[in-house]
Amino acid sequence: MNRRIFRMSTLFVLAASLTGAAVANPMPTGAKPAAGRILVRFTDESAARSIETNLRGTGSAVLRTIPKIGVKVISVTPGQEKSMAANLARQRGVVFAAPDYAVAPAAVPNDPLYGNQWHHTKIGTPNAWNTVIGLGSVTIAILDTGCDPLHPDLLSKYVHGFNMFEGNSNFADVHGHGTAVAGSAAAITNNALGVAGVAWNCQIMPIRISDPNGYGYSSTVANGLVYAADNGAKVANISYQFSYDPTVLWACQYFQNAGGVVTISSGNTSSLNNGAASPYALTVGATDSNDNRASWSTWGPAVDISAPGVNIQSTNRGGGYGGWSGTSFSAPVTAGVAALVISANQALTATEIQNVLTQTAVDRGAAGWDQEYGWGRVNADAAVALALSMGGGGGDNTPPTVSFIQPTNGATVSGTTNVLVNASDNVGVASVSFYVNGNLVATDTTAPYEYSWNTLTVANGGHNLRVEAKDAADNVGSAQIGVTVSNLDTTPPVTAITTPRTNSRVRANFFVTATASDNVEVVKVELFVNGVLASTDMSAPWSFSVNGTGWSSGVYTLTTKAYDAQNNSSTSTGVRVKK
């Protein structure tokens, strides 16, 4: 069995951090140095005295020593905390030197159901979130039954959705499973709504790989992995038991070669599966709230790691929430942790990311790897910490900041509304994209960043506006608001049937074509036969296939009815045809 070997460089970095190498540890986002003091630990008192003597000439002095651990609090000129710490860290005899950081309490999102999500505390996500909540440039592909395109805890996360089963862009969930899987990995978090995802800011690429009954296929999964890799996804989750399928594993290798990590459910068979392990994906078993293997979780040589999978609160198709169980949910929890690891250190290779997850897992079962738990239960806190310690020169990892100037959250808008946002970045903003209800409507590459939105193209009522600011390194920052559209458009569309002509004789099967126009936009045209709805077309050119096989001989009247986004409608002049 080709079990993963941890790289020696990883072990050396970890060992160095434990022995106190003179390297500043990355601090949580938002951490601030306390003004006028730093913390230093010396190798011995001799070194301390020597450096303390030199410090006197700079106006610095030892204020006190923290008991038991030998760390000294040293005064410095306010504003020079980081530079002084960096200078001291390079001195012989210094174990470490760092600012005295002020850190906010452990991140706890305000999502109402967060208190029911026991798995977050179990795997240490609150502590991990103090350091990284996920980059908007990191995308998790969810290869499943599709995703609810309108779920309020998901809709602003979607990018590049696709339907592999039908070969189109309609990724709507046909079963319900995929919506819950997506929420487990990366539901919108800290939005005072529903549940918290593992990877707060990471994006979701919904890829439907199932038939209408929820069954996924080797071919659709493999195609989905290739599509995800080619469209920039860094993590792919397959909540199906595909760890042993050769086609899928070839695709997993392709995805890994593109720099991504694949997580796959081990299965819910309550039995042993002797399939061999693969180096191209992480196969994930399920654990309960007591850290024991769930009784139904499939075990065997392929299991790499485990994660919570019992009563996982997540998003439901249709906009609600519920508890779900299965390795289908331990896998996306692990995928979310993988996304946090990538967000913490984008220089890591796919293999290194997998190793970080397995190396930091909490050992369960027999010591080391075993076929029930793999390397153990995933640990987000430890995984993020190790990823940060590995360095690697990840380049610019800071996403732009973006906010709405107008309209404001909760505003009521009408007519043509100017959407204006402010965007800034530590290097530079490359583009700002505007979304209405999750659909991309415009992109602006120069400040001021704005979009002229014709609100008559949508129905009256509540709508979601989201903006994404991207920098040259593909880091993404986003913001979203809700607005209410209230328009008084009372002009109905105009529609007419073009074929067949009146008094024509029709065959058993024939086509009806129509024209439709509106002052804003036609959104739907319906065909009626003798006043009974026969067919509906949602986009131009407006055409309908009519099956008149069962019609008796006689005269029939055809009419069309056109609607705009405000539900204004009008009916065409009737066309009489003979059968």
N, C-alpha and C positions, 0 to 999 in steps of 0.2 A: 504494500500500500504506500503510495507516494504522499505521505503526510507532509505538510509544509514545514520548512526549516526556517527559523527566524534568522534574519541577517545579523552578523556579528556587530556591524556598525550600530544597529538598533540597540543591542545589548550594551555596548560601550556607552552610548549616549544616556541610556537609562541609568547605568551604574554611576556615571559622572554626576547626574542630577541628584542621586541619593547620597553621594559622598560630599556634596557641596562644592562642586566646581565653581570657579569664579565667573559664572555666566548669569546674566539677569534673566529671570523667568518671565515669560510674557504674562501680562496681567489681564484681568477681565475687562471687557469693553466698558468704558465709562469710569474706570478706576482713576483716581486723582491723587497726586503726591501731596502729602501734608506739607504745608509751607514751613520751610526753615529747618527740616531735619531729615536725616537718612539713618539707615540701620546697617551696621557692619559687624561681621564676625571674623575674628583673627585666628590664625593657626595656634598662637600661644601668646602669653602675656608679654614676652620679649618683643615680638612683632608689634603688638598693640602699643607698647610704650614708645617704640621708635617712630611709628607713624603718628601717634598723638603729638609728639614733639614737633614734627613737621607741620601738623595741622595748625598749631598755634600761630604760625606766621601768616595764615590765611584768614584768621579771625574765627576759625572753627574750633569747637571744643567738645569733649565728651560730656554729655549731660547726665547720663546714668547708664547703668548696665541692667539688662533684663535678667532677673534671677533665673538660675538653673540652666539656661541655655547659652549664656555667655555672649549674647548679642548686645552691642553697645549702641546707644542712641547718641548721634553726633549732630551738633548744630551746624548749619550751613547758611549761606546767604540765600534768602528767599528767591525763588526762580531758578536756582542752580542745582536743585535736588538731583535731577537725572544726570547732569554732566559731572557733578562731583562723585556720584555713585559709580558712574562708568569709569572715571579716572582711578578711584580707589580699587575697583575690581581688578585692575591690571597690576596692582602693586604686589610684590612678593610678600607673603605673610597674610594675605587677605583671602579668607574662604569665600565670602561673598559680600557685596555691597549693593544696596538697593534703596530706592525711596521708601518712605513710610506711607504706603498707599492707603487711601480711603476707598473702601469698596462698599457698594450698596448691599443690603441684605440679599440672600440667595434668591435668584429670580423665581418668582411664582406668578404665572400668568393669571389674568382675571377672568378666564373662561369659566362659566358657571359649573360645568361638569368636571372641571379639573380635579376637584376633591375626590371624585369617584375613579380617577385614573391611577390606580394603585401602582401600575407598572412604572410610572415616571420616577417615583421615589425609589423603587426597587433597583432600577438600573442607573440611578444617579444623574438623570437629566437635569434636575434643578441646579446642581453644581456645575455641570457642563455648560448650561446656558449662561452662567456667570462669565464664561470665557467666550463662547461663540453660540449664536442662535441660528447659524446657517447663512450662507451667502446667496443672494438672489441669482448669482451666476451658476449655481450648482443645481442641476435638474435631476429629479428622480423619475425614471420612467416606470409607470405602473402598467404591466402587461396583464390584463385581466378582462373582466366582462364589460369594460367601459367605465365611465364616471358620470355622475349626475352633473350636467353642464351648468345647472343653476343653483347648486347647493351653496348657501351663503358662507359656509366655512371652507369652501374649495374654489369657487368660481374665479377668483382673481389670481389663482395659482397656475392656471392651465397654460401650457405652451405646446405648440406643434402636435396637437392631438391627431390620432389617425385610427381608422377602423380597418384592421388587417383582414378581418373575415369577409367584409363586403367591398373592400378596396376603395373606400372614400373617407372623407374627413369627419363623418358623423360618429363621434366617440361616445354617444349617449349610452348609459348603462342599461343593458337589457335584462339584468338579473338582480342587481343590488350588491353583489359581492365586491365588485371593483370599487364602488364608492366608499365602502367601509375600509378596504385595504388602503386606499389613497389617504383617507383621514388618519389612519394609524401612523403613517409615515410623516405626513406634512400638512395636516389641517392648518388653516390660518389660526394663529395663536396670539394671545394677549389682545383680543378684539372684543372682549366682554360677551362672547357668544360661544355656546356649545362646548367643544372639546379643544384640547391642546395637542398639536402634532409634535413629533420628536424634533423635526428640523423646521424651525419656525419660518425662516425666510426663504427656504429652498423652493424651487418651482416643481410643478408636477406635469409630466408628459403622459397624458392618458392614451393608452394604446389598447384598443379592444382586440383581443385575440380569440374570443369565444363565439360560439354559435348562440342563437337566441335562448337556448337552454342552459347556457353557462359553461359548456364544454370547450376547453381550449385544445388546440392541435399543435403537434410538433412543428408543422410548417408555419403556422401563424405566429407561434412563439419565436421561432428562429427568424422569421421576417421582421417581427417586432423588435428583436434585439439588434438586428442590422440597422433598421430604421432609427432606433434610439441612438445607437452609436454614431451614425452619420449625421444626426441632428443635434449632437452635442450633449446628450445625457451622460452624466458621470456615475449614476447608480441606476440599476434596473432591478425591479422586483418581480418575481414570478411566484405567485401564491398558488402554485400547482405542483404536483409531485413529478417534476421533470428532471431531477438530478441524475437520472440514469439513462436519459434518452440521448443517443449519439448525435442526432441532428441538432438538438438544442445545445448540447455541449460544444459542438463546433461553433455555433453562433455565440456561445458564452466566451469562447476563446477569441473570437473576433472582437467582441465587446471589450474584453480585457486588454487586448492589443491596442485598442483605441484609448486606453487609460481608465476604463471604467470597472466598477465592481458589481457583480450580479449576486443577488440573494434569492434563494429558492426554498420553498417549504419542503420539509422532510416528508410530510404526509400525516394522515390521521388514521392509520390502519390498526393501531394498538398492537403492532407486531414488529418483528425484526425484518429488515430488508438488507440482504447481503450485497447489494450493489456497491461497486468500488467507489472510492473518493475521487473527486476531480479537482485539479488545481485551478480550474477556471471559474469556479463559483463557490459561494458559501452556502452550504445546505444547513438549514436552521430548524432545530427541534423546538418544542414548546415546554415552558415551565409554568408552574402555578405561583400563587402568592407566597407560598412557603419555600420557594426555590427548588421544588421537586419536579421531576419530569412529569408532565401531564400524562395520565394513564393511556390516553389514546394517541400520544405522539409517537410516530414511527421512529425506530432507532436502528443503528447499524453502522457499518464502516464509513458511509458517506457523510455522516453528521459531523459538521465542523464546529458548530456553536449552537447555543440555545438562547431563547429569549421569552419573556412573558407572552402567553398565548391564551389565557383563560379569562373570560369576561372582560375583554378589552373594549372600553367605551370608545365609540367612533361614530363617524358620519353615516347616515342612512340615506338611501335613494329616496327622493321626495322631499328632502330638506330637514329631516329629523335626525335623531341620534338613538343609539342602542348598544347593548353589550354583545360582543362577538367572541367566539372561541375557536381555536384551531391553529395549526402551524401557518395557516393563511395570514395570521396576524402577528405571530412571532417573527416571520420573515420581514414584513415592512417595518416593524419596530427596529430590527437590525439594519434595514436599509436606511432608515432615518439617522441612526447612529453613524453609519458609514458616511452619510452626507455631512454630518457635523465634523467628522474627522477630516474630510476633504476640505471643508470650509476653513478648518483650523490650519491646514498645511497643504496648499495646492501643489507643492513640489513632490509629494509622495507618489510613487508608482502604484499601479493597481495591486500588485503583489504586496507591497509594503502596507497598503491600507488594510488588506485582508489580514496580514500579520499583526497589525496594530490591534485589530478587533479580537483576534484569537488569543494574542499574548496577554491582553489586559482582562480577559474574561475571568469571572469569579469561578474558581474551580469547584465543580460539583461531581458527585460520584467518586469513582476511583481516581487516585492522584494522577494529574496530567490528563492527556486525552483519553476518553473512553467512548464507547459506542452509544451510550445513552445521552450524554450531554455534550459530546465533542470536547472542546477545550474548556467548556463551562458556560455560565450565563453572561451575556453581554453586559459590559460596564461602560456606559457613556462617559462618565466623569473621568475614569482612568484612561480611556481610549483617547479622548481629546487632549488630556495632559501629556500623554506619550507622544502624540502627533506633534504637538507644539515643541516638545523637547528635541525632536529630530531635526529641526532646522531645514536647510535645503535651499534657501534663497528663493522662496516662492514668488518674489516680485511683488507687484502692487496687489494687495488683497483687500484694499479698502473700497467699499462700494460708495457710489455717489449718494448724497442726501437729496431728497426731493419732497416738495410740499405744494399743496394747492394754495394759490392766491385767490383765485375766483373760479367757479363759485365756491362757497364755503360748505362744509358738511351740514346737511339738513336743509339746504336752500331750496326754494321753489323756483323753477326756471321755465321759460317759454320761448317760442320763436327761435331765432338764431342766437345762441349764447356763446360768448368768448370764454373758452377754458384756458386759464393762464396759470402756469406753475413756475416755481423757483427751483432750480437744480444747481448743485455745486459738487465739486470733487477735489480730492487732494492733488490730483494731476490734471484732470480736465474731463468735462462731460463730452462724450462722443455723440449721443443722441438721446432724445426723449420720445417715448412712444405713448400714445393715448389709447385707452381701451374703454369701450362702453359695453357694460354687461359681459365682460370677458372677451369681447371681439375687438381686434385691432382696427382702429379707424384712421389713424394718422401717425406720422413720425416727423419730428422736427429736429434738425441738426444744429441750429444756431439760436442763440438767445436773442430776444425773449422767447421762451418756449410756450407756444400757444396753439390752440386748435379752435376753429370756428365750427361749432356743433349745431346743426339744424335739428332741434328737438322735435320737429314735426314728423321726423322719420321713425319715432318710437311712440308707443302708446302712452297715454296719460297714466301717471302713477310713479312708483318708486323705481329708481335705476341706480346702478353701481358705476362709478367712474374710477378708473385706476390709471396711474401713470408710472412708467418705468424709465429710470435714467440709467444709461449704460456708459461706462468709460472704455478706454482703449484696451484695457485688460479683460473686458467682458464682465467686470463686476457690475452688479445690478442693484440699484436701490429703488424702492417702490413706495407709493402712498395711494390710499383709496378713500373715497368719500361716498356718501349716499345722497342723492338729490331727488326731488319730486318734480316731475314734468306736468305742467298744467297748461294746455293749449286749448284754444277755441276754434280750431280748424273745423269748419262745418261744410267744406266743399267736398262733395262725393266724387269718386272716380267716374269715368265714362267708359262704357264697354259696349262692344258690338260683335256679333258673330260674323265671321268672314266666309267660312265654309262649314257646312254646305249652304247653298243658296235656297231661298224660299221656294217651295213647291218642287224641290228636288226629290228624286226617288233614291232611297238609301238601301244599302245591302245589309246583311245580317251583322257585319262588323264594319264600322266606319269611324272616321276621325272628324272631330269638331275643332276648328281653330277660331280664335277670337282676338280682338284687340282690347287693350285697356290702358287708360292714361289717367293721371291725377295731378293736381297742383303740387304735390309733394312726392308721393310714391304709392304704387299699388302693391299690396302685400299678399293678396289672395284673390283668385277668381274661381267661382263655383259654376258648374253646369247643371241645369235642371231640365228634366224631360217631363212635360205635362205638369210642371210645378213641383216635381219630386227631385230632391238632390241626387244626382247620379255620379258626380266626380268633382274633385277639387285639385287645382294646380296652384303651387306656392311660388312659382317663379316664371318669368317670361322666357321664351315665347309661350303664350297661353294655348295649350292644346289638350285634347281629351280623347281617349280611345273609348268608343261606345260599343257595347255588345248588345245588339238588338235581336239575337237569335230567338228569344222567346216572345218577341213582339208579334201580335196578331196584325193582320192587314188593316190599314187605316191611316189616319193623319195624326202626326205627333208634333207638339210645339216645343222647340228648343229655346232656352234663354240662358244667359250668363249673368252672374252677379259679381261685381268687383268691390273690394274693400280696401281702405287705406289703413294706416297705423292707428288712426283715431276711431276706427270702426265705422266711419262714414261709408255708405254703400249705395249703389244704384244698380238697376236691372236693365238689361238690354231689351231692345225690341224683339219680339218673338219671331222665330223662323219656323215655318211650317214645312215638315217633310213627310213624304209618303213612304209607307212600307208595303 
